[in-house]
């Protein structure tokens, strides 16, 4: 535990766009609910499992030391192989497999000989096959899933909710582990046979280790459990969100690729095809990965904006910028906006087709001036009309495939398997 007796848990979540979703929001809700009555000084800090971002966090000396590292995501082990991989994310939302040696380097960027983590909870299929990375870090207790087993996300969440209830209220690692397995074995959602099968998949390593100890502060009625989720966009128009964003994973990756290369992209397509929802989901994805702070994201609907001068005013207002007066000359006004932009800004300019049609060159000049700004903002534009700028790559968006549309309908309608 840390010097002041406060337990800190680093909770890594990996949900690549090219893999089955790992619902971080559901994990936060379940953990918060499970620990709502627990009186213990503990903090859970959620972080997306991108190798560079995790390294940067752990390399920062001005932070509390983490007693526990928790991974929630995917694991993979080739047949007949002894070691497997943990699946992190890359900067475009694709899978980034890490071998045990890579995991070691990510979690110990300063090559500190003194172990930081006392406990690792690795909730992924086959995660026993990467346990060597955590044991090499000096972690004394590793909770994982059997090397040759896959595991259900529901079972994992049931396990760790009960595990932390016991651990933070004075239980030993072994007692918390046993309680977690028992909770899975008795889970009514899974059914008796499936529940016991899932429970047997959890393992406590190293075998024969002294797990009848607690790596956290002894139970105290003082303090509270705090869960810090991933940053999120909560202001309109981001308040309404689909239950699951289905069928657009490849499109998300395509938009992210364009942004990583040129910091701008035009999502181009017919009315009603889903351009706005895709733009909003891209913004949510970037904020959750701490590329942009929520207050540095400006979403502007241009459907009823009359001219480019009003666009400039709207951008400034959305970002809290105070401009006393705008030059009448478009080029000078664009330059003033560009030089006044705060750093690390994401602009979403939605439904730009009317401006493109009415003030095509003037609008294009504004966009290109912003892209070239020293503040280096990122721009996501949606439009039925092409901006025709070499600095804003066009990403054509088409309707959902029939299979994806049917899957989305099933989820949104809440249909059960029989229906």
Residue pairs with C-beta under 8 A, 6 or more apart in sequence:
1 7
1 67
1 118
1 215
1 216
1 217
2 8
2 64
2 65
2 67
5 41
5 217
5 220
6 41
6 42
6 43
6 64
6 217
6 223
7 40
7 41
7 42
7 43
7 67
7 68
7 168
7 216
7 217
8 42
8 43
8 45
8 64
8 65
8 66
8 67
8 68
9 42
9 43
9 44
9 45
9 66
9 67
9 68
9 69
9 70
9 164
10 45
10 47
10 57
10 58
10 66
10 68
10 69
10 70
10 117
11 27
11 44
11 45
11 46
11 47
11 70
11 72
12 47
12 48
12 49
12 54
12 69
12 70
12 71
12 72
12 73
13 22
13 24
13 27
13 46
13 47
13 48
13 49
13 72
13 73
13 230
14 22
14 48
14 49
14 71
14 72
14 73
14 74
14 86
14 87
14 88
14 89
15 21
15 22
15 23
15 24
15 48
15 73
15 89
16 74
16 87
16 89
16 90
16 93
16 94
16 95
16 96
17 93
17 94
17 249
17 250
17 252
17 253
18 93
18 94
18 95
18 249
18 253
19 74
19 87
19 95
20 74
21 244
22 72
22 73
22 74
22 153
23 153
24 46
24 48
24 72
24 229
24 230
24 288
25 229
26 157
27 46
27 72
27 157
28 46
28 227
28 229
28 230
30 157
30 161
31 44
31 160
31 161
31 164
31 227
32 227
33 161
34 161
34 162
34 164
34 165
35 42
35 161
35 164
35 165
35 168
35 225
35 227
36 225
38 164
38 165
38 168
38 169
38 225
39 220
39 221
39 222
39 223
39 224
40 168
40 169
40 216
40 217
40 219
40 220
40 223
40 224
40 225
41 217
41 220
41 222
41 223
41 224
42 168
42 216
42 217
42 223
42 225
42 226
43 64
43 225
43 226
43 227
43 228
44 70
44 225
44 226
44 227
44 228
45 66
45 228
46 227
46 228
46 229
46 230
47 53
47 54
47 57
47 230
48 89
48 230
48 288
48 289
48 290
49 71
49 73
49 86
49 88
49 89
50 88
50 89
50 90
50 91
50 96
50 289
51 88
51 96
51 98
51 102
51 106
52 91
53 289
53 290
54 88
54 106
54 107
55 105
55 106
55 109
56 109
57 63
58 66
58 106
58 107
58 108
58 109
58 110
58 116
59 109
59 110
65 116
66 116
66 117
67 117
67 118
67 119
67 215
67 216
68 117
68 118
68 119
68 120
68 121
68 215
68 216
69 107
69 117
69 119
69 120
69 121
69 134
69 139
70 120
70 121
70 122
70 123
70 160
71 86
71 120
71 121
71 122
71 123
71 124
71 127
72 123
72 124
72 156
72 160
73 86
73 87
73 88
73 123
73 124
74 86
74 87
74 95
74 124
74 125
75 84
75 85
75 86
75 87
75 122
75 124
75 125
75 126
75 127
75 129
75 130
75 145
76 84
76 85
76 87
76 97
76 125
76 126
77 83
77 84
77 85
77 126
77 129
77 147
77 148
78 84
81 129
82 129
83 99
83 100
83 129
83 130
83 132
84 126
84 127
84 129
84 130
84 147
85 97
85 98
85 99
85 130
86 97
86 98
86 103
86 122
86 124
86 127
86 130
87 95
87 96
87 97
87 98
87 124
88 95
88 96
88 97
88 98
88 106
89 95
89 96
89 289
90 96
91 256
91 260
92 253
92 256
92 257
92 260
93 249
93 252
93 253
93 256
93 285
94 253
98 106
98 130
99 130
100 130
100 131
100 132
100 133
100 136
101 133
102 133
103 130
103 133
103 134
104 133
104 136
104 137
107 117
107 133
107 134
107 137
108 116
108 137
114 138
115 137
115 138
115 139
115 140
116 137
117 134
117 137
117 138
117 139
118 139
118 140
118 141
118 215
118 216
119 139
119 140
119 141
119 142
119 143
119 173
119 215
119 216
120 134
120 137
120 139
120 141
120 142
120 143
120 144
121 143
121 160
121 163
122 130
122 131
122 134
122 142
122 143
122 144
122 145
123 143
123 145
123 151
123 156
123 159
123 160
124 145
124 151
125 145
125 149
125 150
125 151
126 145
126 146
126 147
126 148
126 149
126 150
127 144
127 145
128 144
128 145
128 146
128 147
128 203
128 205
129 147
130 144
131 142
131 144
131 205
134 142
135 142
135 205
135 206
140 209
140 210
140 215
141 173
141 204
141 205
141 209
141 211
141 215
142 204
142 205
142 206
143 163
143 173
143 177
143 180
143 202
143 203
143 204
143 205
144 202
144 203
144 205
145 151
145 156
145 201
145 202
145 203
146 201
146 202
146 203
149 201
151 198
151 201
151 202
152 190
152 198
154 187
154 189
154 190
155 184
155 187
155 190
155 195
155 198
155 199
155 201
158 180
158 183
158 184
158 187
159 180
159 181
159 183
159 184
159 199
159 202
160 180
161 183
162 176
162 179
162 180
162 182
162 183
163 176
163 177
163 179
163 180
164 176
165 179
166 175
166 176
166 179
166 180
167 173
167 176
167 214
167 216
168 216
168 219
168 225
169 219
170 214
170 218
170 219
171 179
171 214
172 211
172 212
172 213
172 214
173 204
173 211
173 212
173 213
173 214
173 215
174 204
174 211
174 212
175 212
177 202
177 204
177 211
180 202
181 199
181 200
181 202
182 199
184 190
184 195
184 198
184 199
184 202
185 195
185 196
185 198
185 199
186 195
187 195
187 198
188 195
190 198
204 211
230 288
230 289
231 287
231 288
231 290
231 293
231 294
232 238
232 284
232 287
232 288
232 294
233 280
233 283
233 284
233 287
233 294
233 297
234 294
235 294
237 280
237 299
237 301
238 280
238 283
238 284
238 299
241 280
241 284
242 277
242 408
242 412
243 411
243 412
244 408
244 411
245 252
245 277
245 281
246 404
246 407
246 408
246 411
247 400
247 401
247 404
247 405
247 407
247 408
248 274
248 277
248 278
248 281
248 400
248 404
251 278
251 395
251 397
252 278
252 281
252 282
252 285
254 395
255 265
255 267
255 278
255 282
255 380
255 395
256 282
256 285
258 264
258 265
258 393
258 395
259 265
259 282
259 378
259 380
261 393
262 371
262 391
262 392
262 393
263 371
263 376
263 377
263 378
263 379
264 367
264 371
264 378
264 379
264 380
264 381
264 391
264 392
264 393
265 379
265 380
265 381
265 392
265 393
265 394
265 395
266 381
266 382
266 383
266 386
266 387
266 389
266 392
266 393
266 394
266 395
267 275
267 278
267 279
267 380
267 381
267 382
267 383
267 395
267 397
268 275
268 382
268 383
268 384
268 385
268 386
268 394
268 395
268 396
268 397
269 275
269 384
269 396
269 397
269 398
270 384
271 384
273 397
273 398
273 399
274 397
274 399
274 400
275 350
275 382
275 383
275 397
276 350
276 351
276 382
278 382
278 397
279 348
279 350
279 380
279 382
280 299
280 348
282 380
283 292
283 297
283 299
283 346
283 348
283 380
286 292
286 346
286 378
287 293
287 294
287 297
287 346
291 344
291 346
292 344
292 345
292 346
292 378
293 344
295 320
296 319
296 342
296 344
296 345
296 346
297 345
297 346
297 348
298 315
298 318
298 319
298 345
298 346
298 347
298 348
299 318
299 348
299 350
300 311
300 314
300 315
300 318
300 347
300 348
300 349
300 350
301 350
301 351
302 311
302 349
302 350
302 351
302 352
302 354
302 355
303 350
303 351
303 354
305 311
305 314
305 354
305 355
307 355
307 358
307 359
307 362
308 330
308 355
308 359
308 362
308 363
308 366
309 326
309 333
311 349
311 355
311 363
311 366
312 326
312 333
312 334
312 337
312 366
313 323
313 326
315 321
315 337
315 347
316 322
316 323
316 337
316 340
319 341
319 342
319 345
321 340
321 341
321 342
323 336
323 337
323 340
326 333
326 336
327 333
327 336
330 362
330 365
330 366
331 365
331 369
334 365
334 366
334 369
334 370
335 369
337 366
337 369
337 370
338 369
338 370
338 372
338 373
338 374
338 375
339 373
339 374
339 375
341 370
341 373
341 375
341 377
342 375
343 375
343 376
345 375
345 377
345 378
346 377
346 378
346 379
346 380
347 370
347 377
347 378
347 379
347 380
348 379
348 380
348 381
348 382
349 367
349 379
349 380
349 381
349 382
350 381
350 382
351 382
351 383
352 363
352 381
352 382
352 383
352 385
352 387
353 383
353 384
353 385
355 363
356 363
356 364
356 383
356 385
356 386
356 387
357 385
360 385
360 387
360 388
363 387
364 387
364 388
364 389
367 379
367 381
367 387
367 389
367 391
367 392
368 389
368 391
368 392
370 377
370 379
371 377
371 379
371 391
371 392
372 391
379 392
381 387
381 392
386 394
387 394
399 405
400 408
